[in-house]
Amino acid sequence: MDAFNTSMPLPFSYTFTITSSSCNTSTHTNPWMDVRIWSKLPERLLDRVIAFLPPPAFFRARSVCKRWYGLLYCSSFLELYMQISPSHHWFLFLKHRTLKSYICRANTSSGGNGDNRTNCEGYLFDPCDAAWYRLSFNLVPSGFYPASSSGGLVCWVSDEAGAKNLILFNPLVDSLIQLPPTLRPRLFPSIGLTVSPTSVDVTVAGDDLISPYAVKNLSTESFHIDAGGFYSIWGTTSSLPRLCSLESGRMVHVDGKFYCMNYNPFSVLAYDMAANKWFKIQAPMRRFLRSPGLVESRGKLILVAAVEKSKLNVPKSLRLWGLQDCGTTWVEIERMPLQLYMQFAEVEGGNGFDPVGHGEFIVIMIRGSDKGLLFDICRKRWRWIPACPYLGSSGCANNGEDAELRGLAYEPRLATPVISLLSCFTG
């Protein structure tokens, strides 16, 4: 399966030290390991080595021999892979229509049958090597947009008003499962997803359609299935806080809770899944924030926002705050260097930005463009993301519609056993 298309550098050179009988030592460098070494290794050891490969290298290695090609379908190898494979804190970007384009399409379409999808491929970004890869989403039907990602699965939601259909899709192995439709009709709700090897939790909140022409943020409904046999198919419901204004489509999961931004004024809404209850958290400097967004990083909730306090003679900046363990207090953990922020603000031009976090990395994408910044929390280092080489050559044009890159935290996984679990309940 050609899941990745990219030009990759050759593997690093292996250095062998050879000692002769005369005690003269010479060093020989060869760009490839001697094939005789591989032929003498036991299969169990080879499988462990292959399980540590990043996905692009694994798919290239499948072309070596018939046995390696079949590892993707070998249950014993996939079990080993789930046990020892390291996590990859990568990012997935997909072309996503803006809300304005959906409204224009709804007002101008009159029974046309054209395929308006813009998401037949995605762009995977490896922040460690600053490398881009291309993934196919051709199996996802038209009429769905990307909303969330967890555990190697990408959640797609139907864009038609009404009961929402959700699809969970693993683009590496082309496995797909559709969940039962939600019970309540909605427009563009916020979607929360968290997936483990033995369970799936989905939360759909807000944008309740109380009439064909009116939308209010009233309720939440949740979906849960686990390997222990407990399940709730949209049976758990709760009420949203009064007069809340959600940011459609974006939720962040941290330690058993889903978080999303609330507007007018800015605050953070938190949904405790175990208690089935919502509560508000006051945002820092809420009167001076612009384009705030929430990300998860290393198990912590982080608020990213531009600060504009010109009347108080405080320089404009982009700042990061971390939510403390008490659940109510924010502490500033980073501030973008002023010179870099001036460059960023010039490129951004007041259009806003969307942050997404994964592991020790945070990506800040400028709306309406393919430009963004990458922040390494551990090294405290900022850098511009290299341009994606596949955007200009994409075979899926947006047909003149207003589309932009939507970023998701994505961990590429060869095995997602919850797909089989879901098939038992929903099939």
C-alpha positions in Angstrom: 0.0 0.0 0.0 1.4 3.4 -1.0 0.3 5.3 2.1 3.2 7.7 1.9 4.7 9.6 -1.0 7.8 11.6 -0.3 11.5 11.8 -1.2 13.4 10.6 1.9 17.1 10.7 2.5 19.1 7.5 2.6 19.4 5.7 6.0 22.2 6.9 8.1 25.6 5.4 7.5 26.8 2.4 9.6 30.4 2.5 10.7 32.3 -0.8 11.1 35.6 -1.0 12.9 37.9 -3.7 11.5 41.0 -4.8 13.5 43.7 -6.7 11.6 46.3 -9.1 13.1 48.9 -6.4 13.0 46.7 -4.3 15.4 46.1 -1.7 12.6 42.6 -0.4 13.0 40.7 1.0 10.0 37.2 2.3 9.6 34.9 1.6 6.7 31.7 3.4 6.2 28.9 1.9 4.1 25.5 3.6 3.5 23.8 0.2 3.7 24.0 -2.5 6.3 25.5 -5.8 5.1 22.5 -8.0 3.9 24.2 -11.0 5.4 23.5 -9.6 8.9 19.8 -9.5 8.2 19.7 -13.1 6.8 21.1 -14.4 10.1 18.8 -12.6 12.5 15.8 -14.7 13.9 12.4 -13.6 12.7 11.2 -12.6 16.2 14.1 -10.1 16.5 13.5 -8.8 13.0 9.9 -8.2 13.8 10.9 -6.2 16.9 13.2 -4.0 14.7 10.5 -3.5 12.1 7.9 -2.6 14.8 10.1 0.4 15.8 10.2 1.8 12.3 8.2 5.0 11.7 5.2 4.4 9.3 6.9 5.8 6.1 9.9 3.5 6.6 7.6 0.5 7.4 5.6 0.9 4.2 8.9 1.1 2.2 10.2 -2.0 4.0 7.2 -4.0 2.9 8.6 -4.1 -0.6 11.6 -6.1 0.5 10.0 -9.5 0.5 6.7 -11.4 0.7 6.9 -12.0 4.4 7.5 -8.3 5.3 4.7 -7.3 3.0 2.3 -9.6 4.9 3.2 -8.2 8.3 0.4 -5.6 8.0 -2.0 -8.5 8.1 -0.2 -10.7 10.7 -2.0 -10.6 14.1 1.1 -11.6 16.1 3.1 -8.8 14.6 0.3 -6.3 15.1 0.1 -7.3 18.8 3.8 -6.8 19.1 3.5 -3.5 17.3 0.9 -2.2 19.8 3.1 -3.2 22.7 6.5 -1.8 21.7 6.0 0.7 18.9 7.0 4.2 20.0 4.5 7.1 19.8 4.8 9.6 17.0 3.6 13.1 17.9 2.7 14.1 14.3 0.1 16.4 12.8 -2.4 15.9 10.1 -3.7 18.7 7.9 -6.7 18.5 5.7 -8.4 21.0 3.4 -11.5 22.1 5.2 -14.3 24.4 4.0 -15.0 27.4 6.1 -18.5 28.0 7.6 -18.9 30.8 5.1 -18.5 28.4 2.1 -21.0 26.0 3.6 -23.6 28.8 3.9 -22.9 30.1 0.4 -23.2 26.6 -1.0 -26.5 26.0 0.8 -27.9 29.3 -0.5 -26.8 28.8 -4.1 -27.3 25.0 -4.6 -30.5 24.0 -6.3 -30.6 20.2 -6.5 -27.2 19.8 -8.1 -25.5 16.5 -7.8 -21.9 17.7 -8.1 -19.4 16.3 -5.6 -18.3 19.3 -3.5 -15.8 17.4 -1.3 -12.3 19.0 -0.8 -10.8 16.3 1.4 -9.7 13.4 -0.8 -6.1 13.7 0.6 -4.4 14.8 3.8 -0.9 16.1 4.6 1.0 14.5 7.4 3.7 16.5 9.1 6.6 15.0 11.1 7.8 17.9 13.4 11.0 16.1 14.4 12.3 15.8 10.8 10.2 18.7 9.4 9.0 16.3 6.7 5.7 16.1 4.9 3.9 13.0 3.6 0.7 12.6 1.7 -2.3 10.4 2.7 -5.3 9.3 0.8 -8.9 9.7 2.1 -10.7 8.5 -1.0 -12.7 6.0 1.0 -14.4 8.7 3.0 -17.7 9.5 1.2 -18.5 13.0 0.1 -20.5 15.2 2.5 -18.3 14.7 5.5 -15.7 17.1 7.1 -12.8 16.3 9.5 -13.6 17.1 13.1 -11.2 15.3 15.5 -8.6 12.6 15.8 -7.4 10.2 18.4 -5.6 6.8 18.6 -4.8 6.7 14.9 -8.4 7.4 13.9 -9.8 10.5 12.2 -13.4 11.4 12.9 -15.5 12.7 10.0 -18.9 14.3 10.5 -21.7 14.7 8.1 -22.1 18.4 7.0 -25.9 18.3 6.4 -28.1 19.7 9.1 -30.0 17.1 11.1 -28.9 13.9 13.0 -25.2 13.7 12.6 -23.4 10.7 11.1 -19.8 10.1 12.2 -17.1 8.0 10.5 -13.9 6.8 12.2 -11.2 6.2 9.6 -7.6 4.9 9.8 -5.9 6.3 6.6 -2.8 4.1 6.9 -4.7 0.8 6.5 -7.9 2.1 4.9 -10.1 0.7 7.8 -13.4 2.6 8.2 -16.4 2.3 10.5 -19.6 4.4 10.7 -21.2 5.1 14.1 -25.0 5.2 14.6 -26.5 8.7 14.0 -26.9 11.0 16.9 -30.4 11.3 18.4 -30.7 15.1 18.2 -30.6 17.2 15.0 -27.7 19.6 14.9 -25.9 22.0 12.5 -22.1 22.2 13.2 -21.6 20.8 16.7 -18.4 20.5 18.6 -16.9 17.0 18.5 -14.8 15.4 21.2 -13.1 12.1 20.5 -10.8 9.9 22.7 -9.7 6.4 21.6 -7.7 3.8 23.4 -6.9 0.2 22.3 -10.0 -1.0 24.3 -12.5 1.9 24.3 -14.0 4.7 22.3 -15.6 7.9 23.7 -17.3 10.5 21.5 -19.1 13.7 22.7 -21.2 15.9 20.5 -22.2 19.3 21.9 -24.1 22.3 20.9 -25.7 23.7 17.7 -29.0 22.1 18.5 -31.6 22.7 15.7 -34.7 23.8 17.6 -36.3 24.7 14.3 -35.2 24.7 10.6 -34.1 28.4 11.1 -32.9 28.5 14.7 -29.8 27.0 16.4 -29.0 27.1 20.2 -26.3 25.5 22.3 -28.5 23.4 24.6 -27.4 19.8 25.0 -24.6 17.2 24.8 -24.9 13.6 23.9 -22.2 11.0 24.3 -21.2 7.6 22.8 -19.2 5.0 24.7 -18.1 1.5 24.0 -15.4 -0.6 25.8 -14.0 -4.1 25.6 -15.5 -4.8 29.0 -18.9 -5.0 27.4 -20.3 -1.6 28.7 -21.7 0.6 26.0 -23.9 3.7 25.7 -25.0 4.6 22.2 -25.9 8.3 22.5 -27.7 7.4 25.7 -25.8 9.8 28.0 -27.1 13.4 27.7 -26.4 16.6 29.6 -27.3 20.2 29.4 -24.8 22.9 28.4 -24.3 26.0 30.7 -26.8 28.8 30.0 -25.9 31.4 27.4 -22.8 29.6 26.2 -21.3 30.2 22.8 -19.1 27.3 21.6 -16.5 27.3 19.0 -18.0 24.8 16.5 -16.0 21.7 15.9 -13.1 22.0 18.3 -12.7 20.0 21.6 -9.5 18.9 23.4 -9.3 15.9 25.7 -7.2 16.0 28.8 -7.4 13.5 31.8 -11.0 12.5 31.4 -12.4 15.9 30.4 -13.2 17.6 27.2 -12.4 21.3 26.9 -13.6 23.9 24.4 -13.6 27.7 24.1 -16.6 29.8 25.0 -17.1 33.3 23.6 -18.6 36.6 24.7 -16.7 36.9 27.0 -13.9 34.4 26.6 -13.9 31.5 29.0 -13.2 27.8 28.9 -16.0 25.1 29.1 -15.1 21.8 30.5 -17.1 18.5 30.3 -16.3 15.9 33.0 -17.2 12.6 31.3 -17.4 10.6 34.5 -19.7 13.1 36.2 -21.6 13.9 33.0 -21.4 17.6 33.9 -20.2 20.9 32.4 -18.5 23.7 34.2 -16.8 27.0 33.3 -13.2 28.1 33.8 -12.3 31.7 33.7 -9.7 32.5 31.0 -6.6 34.7 31.8 -6.7 38.3 30.5 -10.0 37.4 28.8 -10.8 41.0 27.8 -7.5 41.4 25.9 -7.4 38.0 24.0 -7.6 37.6 20.3 -8.0 34.3 18.4 -7.7 32.1 21.6 -7.5 28.3 21.2 -6.9 25.3 23.4 -4.4 22.5 22.9 -3.3 19.4 24.7 0.4 19.0 25.3 2.1 16.2 27.4 -1.2 15.6 29.4 -1.7 19.3 30.1 -4.3 21.8 28.8 -2.7 24.9 27.3 -4.4 28.1 26.1 -2.8 29.9 23.1 -3.9 33.4 22.3 -2.7 36.8 21.1 -2.7 39.6 23.7 -3.5 43.1 22.7 -3.4 45.7 25.5 -2.3 48.8 23.6 -4.2 51.1 26.0 -2.2 49.8 28.9 1.1 50.3 27.1 1.8 46.5 27.1 3.4 45.2 23.9 1.3 43.0 21.8 2.3 39.4 21.9 1.3 35.7 21.6 1.3 33.8 24.9 0.8 30.3 26.2 -0.9 29.6 29.6 -1.0 26.2 31.3 -4.0 25.1 33.4 -2.8 24.0 36.8 -3.8 20.8 38.7 -6.4 22.7 40.7 -8.4 23.2 37.5 -9.1 26.9 37.9 -5.7 28.7 37.8 -3.7 29.5 34.7 0.1 30.2 34.6 1.9 31.8 31.7 4.5 29.3 30.4 5.8 31.0 27.2 5.7 34.2 25.3 6.7 34.4 21.6 9.8 36.6 21.1 8.8 40.1 20.1 10.7 40.2 16.8 9.2 36.9 15.7 5.7 38.0 16.8 6.1 41.1 14.6 6.9 38.8 11.6 4.0 36.5 12.5 1.5 39.4 12.9 2.5 40.8 9.5 1.9 37.4 7.8 -1.3 36.8 9.8 -2.8 40.2 8.9 -5.5 40.0 11.6 -7.1 36.9 10.0 -6.6 34.8 13.1 -4.9 31.5 13.7 -5.6 28.0 15.0 -3.3 26.2 17.4 -3.0 22.4 17.7 -0.8 20.5 20.1 0.6 17.0 20.3 3.3 15.8 22.7 6.0 18.4 23.1 5.0 20.3 19.9 2.5 23.0 19.2 1.6 24.1 15.7 0.0 27.6 15.1 -1.5 27.8 11.6 -2.5 31.1 10.1 -6.1 31.0 8.8 -6.6 31.3 5.1 -3.0 30.2 4.3 -0.6 27.3 4.5 1.9 29.1 6.8 2.4 28.3 10.4 4.9 28.2 13.3 6.1 25.2 15.3 7.0 25.5 19.0 9.0 22.9 20.8 8.0 23.1 24.5 11.0 21.1 25.7 13.6 23.0 23.8 11.7 26.4 24.0 12.3 26.8 20.3 10.2 28.5 17.7 10.5 28.0 13.9 8.5 28.4 10.7 7.1 25.2 9.3 8.4 24.4 5.8 5.9 24.7 3.0 4.0 21.5 2.2 5.2 20.4 -1.3 1.9 18.7 -2.1 -0.5 21.6 -1.8 0.2 23.0 -5.3 0.0 19.5 -6.9 -3.2 18.3 -5.2 -5.5 16.4 -7.4 -8.5 17.6 -5.5 -9.2 21.2 -6.2 -11.6 23.1 -3.9 -13.7 24.1 -6.9 -13.3 27.8 -6.1 -14.7 27.4 -2.6 -13.1 29.0 0.5 -11.0 26.2 1.9 -8.2 26.3 4.4 -5.9 23.8 6.1 -7.3 22.3 9.3 -4.8 20.8 11.7 -5.3 17.8 13.9 -3.0 16.0 16.4 -2.5 12.7 14.7 -0.6 9.6 15.8 -0.1 7.2 12.8 -1.0 3.7 13.9 -0.9 0.5 11.9 -3.3 -1.2 14.3 -6.5 0.2 15.6 -8.3 -2.7 17.3 -11.3 -0.6 18.4 -12.5 -0.8 14.7 -13.2 -4.5 15.3 -14.8 -3.7 18.6 -17.1 -1.2 17.0 -18.0 -3.6 14.2 -19.3 -6.1 16.8 -21.7 -3.5 18.3 -22.7 -1.5 15.2 -22.5 -4.2 12.5 
